[in-house]
Amino acid sequence: MTAQHREPPVPAAPGPNRRKRVGGAVPAGVVIVAVVLAAFGIWTRTDHVDALSREAEDAAIPRVQVIEPGPGPKQRSLVLPGNLNAWYQAPIYAQVAGYVKMWYKDFGAPVKAGDLLAVIDSPTVDAQLAQAKANLEVAETQYKLADVTARRYQALSGTQAVSQQDVDVQTAAAAARKAQVDAATHEVARWEAQHAFERVVAPFDGVVTSRSTDVGDYVNAGGGDLNRQGSASELFSVADIHAIRLFVSVPQDYSDVLKPGLTATFTLPQNPGETFKATYLTTANAVSTQTRTVTVEFVVQNPNHELWPGSFASVKMVVPGDPRILVVPEQALLFRSQGMQVALLDAQDRVHLQNVTLGLNLGKTVQVLAGLKPNDRIINNPSLGLLEGQQVKTVQAVAGYNDGPVAPRGQPARAGNQTVEPAPGGDEPEAGVKQ
């Protein structure tokens, strides 16, 4: 057999119907997917817009913190600055002109009444005293002669030897000489007093708190030391510190508690950790127009001289309060054209602006005399834009942030320098307090 040559089969070209079927199926699926995605996107966006609208409406409602008015403190602790003064303090000036011969007491020296502080050398006073004594001797001699002459004339009175006129003249001359003796005696006494002022002495028992002179300084009568200072100043200053006067300027609001029986405790920068007790002595019974305060004087016994005059003191006074008067924080108040107000909330959490009448300012809290009830809900730190009837939402305050000073009833609260303290159990002094 003869082998025959065969051509490989040629694949048939795709027909037009096949191309048409494949090309139409693909676009239809894409369209369906696109429609689904578009619908989902539209729905998602609409839901987001609705959610944002709800959030915006909710955010437009103010969030507020709510507190209740609290009872006033049973006791109020008032801390004020004070000044310590000596019981007596006297600046000592020179009463004669001269030079300081010697001084004998320096700063801090304890002295008794009459102790010698310094000696002034005054030659002028010594010369005037010597002249006065000489004038007294002359006057006494002249008086003796006039007295003898008057006696002789009086013995010859009624005789032919002398006339009555001569007797009267000699008697009057003797009386005049006697008056001159008295005048000379007083002049001597005056210069002896001036001479005594050459010795500068302590006026009372105490401590020398200043010495402003030295040996050789010239001092003027009544004007102190002119050479060292250039103007009049005292030579010494002596203070009696067996007791100390404590002066405190108390605000006018507390003037009703300034009465006998009031006590105070105080501390000093130079005695950290020590507390001293002072007793009410008196008050000025007047209010300073510059500071609107009342000057109060306390007394502190100082037997060991550990308290020094001129010291600054931090004085604490515990005064009674009135728990029946409600108090609110200062930040809960609104000052508007209608007066002082607070923002209250009703049962539907709508704002009601309530006018109130204030009493004493206790530091961070203020007494409310009228306009509030104990169970009122008050907005703490309200916005100035709050309106009557406005809807708000209440939120819980973060612990430690913007806490109002009004504590739950029955618990102590602290507001600035005003402290609610438990009533003392007796009259015993506090631990560490010196009487």
C-alpha positions in Angstrom: 0.0 0.0 0.0 1.1 3.4 -0.7 1.1 5.8 2.2 -1.0 8.9 1.7 0.0 12.4 3.0 -2.8 14.0 5.3 -3.0 17.6 6.3 -3.5 18.3 10.0 -7.0 19.5 10.8 -7.5 23.2 11.1 -9.7 24.4 14.1 -12.9 26.0 13.0 -13.3 29.7 13.7 -15.8 30.6 16.4 -19.1 31.4 15.0 -20.8 34.8 15.5 -23.5 33.3 17.9 -20.9 32.2 20.4 -19.2 35.6 20.6 -22.6 37.2 21.1 -23.5 35.0 24.1 -20.3 35.5 26.0 -20.2 39.3 25.5 -23.8 39.8 26.8 -23.5 37.8 30.0 -20.6 39.8 31.6 -22.1 43.4 31.6 -25.3 42.1 33.2 -23.5 40.8 36.3 -21.5 44.0 36.7 -24.7 46.1 36.5 -26.3 44.0 39.2 -23.3 44.3 41.5 -23.1 48.1 40.9 -26.8 48.5 41.7 -26.4 46.6 44.9 -23.4 48.5 46.0 -25.0 51.9 45.2 -28.1 50.9 47.2 -26.0 49.8 50.1 -24.0 53.1 50.0 -27.1 55.2 49.9 -28.6 53.4 52.8 -25.4 53.6 54.8 -25.1 57.3 54.2 -28.7 58.0 55.1 -28.2 56.0 58.3 -25.1 58.0 59.1 -26.8 61.3 58.4 -29.7 60.3 60.7 -27.2 59.3 63.5 -25.3 62.5 63.1 -28.5 64.5 63.3 -29.5 62.7 66.5 -26.0 63.3 68.0 -26.1 66.9 67.0 -29.5 67.4 68.6 -28.4 65.5 71.7 -25.2 67.6 71.9 -27.2 70.8 71.7 -28.7 69.9 75.1 -26.4 71.3 77.9 -24.9 68.8 80.4 -25.0 70.0 84.0 -24.0 68.7 87.4 -26.6 68.8 90.1 -26.0 69.5 93.8 -28.3 70.2 96.8 -28.0 73.0 99.3 -26.3 71.9 102.5 -26.8 73.0 106.1 -24.6 75.7 107.5 -21.7 74.8 109.7 -22.1 74.5 113.4 -18.7 76.2 113.8 -16.7 78.4 111.6 -12.9 78.6 111.7 -11.5 82.0 110.7 -7.8 82.4 110.0 -6.4 85.9 110.0 -3.1 87.7 110.4 -2.2 89.3 113.7 0.5 91.4 115.3 2.1 90.9 118.7 2.8 94.0 120.8 4.4 94.4 124.2 2.2 94.9 127.3 4.0 98.3 127.7 6.5 99.8 125.4 8.2 103.1 126.0 10.7 105.0 123.8 13.1 106.9 126.1 14.4 110.3 124.9 17.0 112.6 126.4 15.6 115.4 128.6 18.8 117.4 128.7 21.3 118.6 126.0 24.7 117.1 126.2 27.0 114.3 125.3 26.5 110.6 126.1 29.1 109.8 128.7 28.4 106.1 129.0 25.6 103.6 128.3 25.1 100.5 130.5 22.3 98.4 129.0 22.4 96.9 125.5 19.8 95.1 123.3 17.9 92.3 125.1 19.1 93.3 128.5 16.5 92.7 131.3 16.0 95.8 133.4 14.1 96.8 136.6 12.4 100.0 137.1 15.0 102.7 137.9 18.0 100.8 136.5 20.6 103.1 135.0 20.6 102.9 131.2 23.0 105.8 130.3 24.6 108.9 131.7 24.7 112.3 129.8 27.4 114.9 130.5 25.6 118.3 130.5 27.9 121.1 131.7 25.2 123.7 131.0 22.8 122.1 133.4 25.5 121.7 136.0 26.3 125.4 135.7 22.7 126.5 135.9 22.2 124.3 139.0 25.2 125.9 140.7 24.0 129.4 139.8 20.5 128.6 141.2 22.0 127.4 144.5 24.1 130.6 144.7 21.0 132.7 144.1 19.2 130.8 146.8 21.9 131.6 149.3 21.8 135.3 148.4 18.0 135.3 148.8 18.2 133.5 152.1 20.8 136.0 153.5 18.7 139.0 152.3 15.6 137.4 153.9 17.4 136.9 157.2 18.5 140.6 157.3 15.0 141.8 156.3 13.3 139.6 158.9 15.6 140.9 161.7 15.0 144.5 160.7 11.2 143.9 160.6 11.2 142.4 164.1 13.1 145.4 165.5 10.7 147.8 163.9 7.8 145.8 165.2 9.3 146.0 168.7 9.5 149.8 168.5 6.0 150.1 167.2 3.8 152.5 169.2 6.8 154.6 170.5 8.2 157.9 169.4 11.2 156.2 167.8 9.6 154.9 164.6 6.4 155.6 162.8 3.8 153.0 161.9 4.6 153.6 158.2 8.2 152.5 158.8 7.0 149.4 160.6 4.8 148.4 157.8 7.5 149.0 155.1 10.0 146.8 156.9 7.4 144.0 157.5 6.5 144.1 153.8 10.2 144.0 152.8 10.7 140.9 154.9 7.7 139.2 153.3 9.1 140.1 149.8 12.5 138.6 150.7 10.7 135.5 151.9 9.0 135.2 148.5 12.3 135.6 146.8 13.7 132.7 148.9 10.7 130.5 147.8 11.3 131.4 144.2 15.0 130.6 144.4 14.2 127.4 146.1 11.9 126.3 143.2 14.5 127.3 140.7 17.0 125.1 142.5 14.5 122.3 142.4 13.9 122.8 138.7 17.6 122.5 137.9 18.1 119.6 140.2 15.3 117.8 138.2 17.2 118.6 135.0 20.4 117.4 136.6 18.6 114.1 137.5 17.8 113.7 133.8 21.5 113.3 133.2 20.9 109.8 134.4 18.7 107.9 131.9 16.8 105.2 133.8 14.3 102.4 132.9 10.7 103.4 133.6 9.5 99.9 134.5 10.5 96.3 134.6 11.1 94.9 131.1 13.6 94.3 128.3 15.7 96.8 126.3 14.5 96.3 122.8 16.6 99.0 121.1 19.6 101.2 121.7 20.1 104.1 119.3 22.9 105.9 120.9 26.6 105.5 121.7 29.3 107.1 123.8 30.1 110.6 122.6 26.9 111.2 120.8 25.3 114.6 121.2 21.7 114.5 122.3 19.2 117.3 122.5 16.7 118.0 125.2 13.5 116.1 124.3 14.7 115.4 120.8 16.8 112.2 121.2 19.9 111.5 119.3 20.5 114.1 116.5 24.1 113.3 115.7 23.8 109.7 114.4 20.4 109.6 112.8 20.1 113.2 111.6 16.6 113.5 113.1 15.1 113.0 116.5 15.1 109.4 117.7 14.8 107.6 121.0 18.0 106.7 122.9 16.5 103.4 124.2 13.3 101.5 124.0 12.1 99.4 126.9 9.3 96.8 126.6 7.3 95.0 129.4 6.7 91.5 128.0 5.4 89.6 131.0 2.2 89.6 128.9 1.7 90.2 125.2 -1.1 92.0 123.4 -2.3 90.3 120.2 -4.1 92.7 117.7 -6.2 91.2 114.9 -8.3 93.0 112.3 -11.6 91.0 112.0 -14.0 91.5 109.1 -17.1 93.4 109.8 -19.2 90.2 109.1 -17.9 88.7 112.3 -18.4 91.6 114.6 -21.4 90.0 116.3 -19.2 87.2 117.9 -16.6 89.6 119.3 -17.5 89.4 123.0 -15.9 88.3 126.3 -15.3 84.5 126.3 -13.9 84.4 122.8 -10.6 82.6 122.5 -8.1 82.2 119.7 -5.0 80.1 118.9 -2.1 81.3 116.9 1.2 80.1 115.5 4.5 81.9 114.8 6.9 81.5 111.9 9.8 81.2 114.4 8.1 78.5 116.4 6.9 75.9 113.9 4.7 73.2 115.4 3.8 75.3 118.5 0.4 76.7 119.1 -0.4 79.4 121.6 -3.7 80.4 123.2 -5.0 84.0 123.5 -7.9 85.4 125.5 -10.2 88.1 124.3 -9.5 91.4 126.0 -11.3 94.2 124.2 -12.4 95.6 120.9 -12.4 99.0 119.3 -16.3 99.0 119.0 -15.8 100.7 115.6 -15.3 99.7 112.0 -12.4 101.1 110.0 -13.7 102.8 106.9 -10.6 101.9 104.9 -10.6 98.1 105.6 -14.1 97.5 106.9 -12.6 95.5 109.8 -12.8 95.7 113.6 -9.6 95.8 115.7 -9.7 93.1 118.3 -7.2 92.8 121.2 -6.3 89.5 122.8 -3.9 89.0 125.7 -1.3 86.2 126.0 0.6 85.4 129.1 4.4 85.3 128.5 6.2 84.3 131.7 9.1 82.7 129.8 9.5 85.7 127.4 9.4 83.3 124.4 7.0 85.6 122.6 8.6 88.7 121.1 6.8 92.0 120.4 6.5 92.9 116.8 6.1 89.3 115.6 3.6 88.3 112.9 1.1 85.6 114.0 -1.4 83.5 112.1 -4.5 83.6 114.3 -7.3 81.1 114.2 -10.7 81.8 115.8 -13.5 79.3 116.1 -16.9 81.1 116.1 -20.4 79.5 116.2 -22.4 79.1 113.0 -26.1 78.5 112.3 -26.9 75.1 110.7 -30.4 76.2 110.0 -29.2 78.5 107.2 -28.6 76.7 103.9 -25.3 77.2 102.1 -24.4 76.8 98.4 -21.1 77.0 96.5 -20.1 80.3 95.1 -19.9 78.9 91.6 -23.6 78.0 91.8 -24.6 81.7 91.8 -25.7 83.7 88.8 -25.6 87.5 88.9 -28.0 89.0 86.4 -30.1 92.1 85.9 -32.8 90.4 88.0 -30.4 90.1 90.9 -28.7 87.1 92.5 -30.1 83.8 91.2 -29.5 80.1 91.2 -30.5 77.6 88.4 -32.9 75.0 89.7 -34.1 71.8 87.9 -37.7 70.5 87.9 -38.7 66.9 87.6 -38.4 67.1 83.7 -34.9 68.5 84.0 -35.9 71.9 82.8 -34.2 75.1 84.1 -35.9 77.4 86.5 -34.0 80.6 87.5 -34.7 81.3 91.2 -34.0 84.6 92.9 -32.2 84.2 96.3 -31.2 86.4 99.2 -27.6 85.9 100.4 -26.1 86.1 103.8 -22.5 85.7 105.0 -19.7 84.7 102.6 -18.0 81.6 104.2 -15.1 81.4 101.8 -16.1 78.9 99.1 -19.7 78.8 100.2 -22.4 81.4 100.7 -25.3 81.5 103.1 -28.8 81.7 101.4 -31.3 83.4 103.6 -34.3 83.1 101.3 -35.3 81.5 98.0 -34.2 77.8 98.5 -35.5 74.7 100.1 -33.3 71.8 101.4 -34.4 69.4 98.7 -34.0 71.8 95.7 -31.8 70.5 92.8 -29.2 73.2 91.9 -27.0 73.3 88.9 -23.4 73.6 89.9 -21.3 76.1 87.9 -24.1 77.0 85.5 -23.5 78.7 82.2 -24.5 82.3 81.8 -26.4 81.4 78.7 -29.0 79.2 80.5 -32.6 80.3 79.9 -35.8 79.8 81.8 -37.4 76.5 80.8 -34.4 75.2 78.9 -34.0 71.5 78.7 -30.8 70.1 80.1 -29.3 66.7 80.9 -27.7 65.8 84.3 -24.3 64.0 84.4 -22.2 62.6 87.2 -19.2 64.6 88.2 -15.7 63.0 87.8 -14.4 62.3 91.3 -12.1 65.1 92.5 -13.0 67.5 89.7 -15.2 70.5 90.3 -16.6 69.0 93.5 -18.8 71.5 95.3 -17.8 72.4 98.8 -21.3 71.5 100.0 -20.9 68.0 101.6 -23.7 65.5 102.2 -25.6 66.3 105.4 -24.0 65.1 108.6 -20.5 65.2 107.1 -17.9 67.9 107.7 -17.1 70.1 104.8 -14.1 72.4 104.1 -14.5 75.7 102.3 -11.4 77.9 102.0 -10.6 79.2 105.4 -14.0 78.3 106.7 -14.0 74.8 108.3 -17.0 72.9 109.7 -15.8 71.3 112.8 -17.4 69.1 115.4 -18.6 70.8 118.6 -15.9 70.7 121.3 -16.6 68.2 124.0 -15.3 70.4 126.8 -13.2 73.3 127.8 -9.9 71.4 127.8 -7.2 73.0 125.6 -6.2 71.3 122.3 -3.2 69.1 122.3 0.0 71.1 121.8 -1.7 74.4 122.6 0.2 76.6 125.1 -1.9 78.6 127.6 
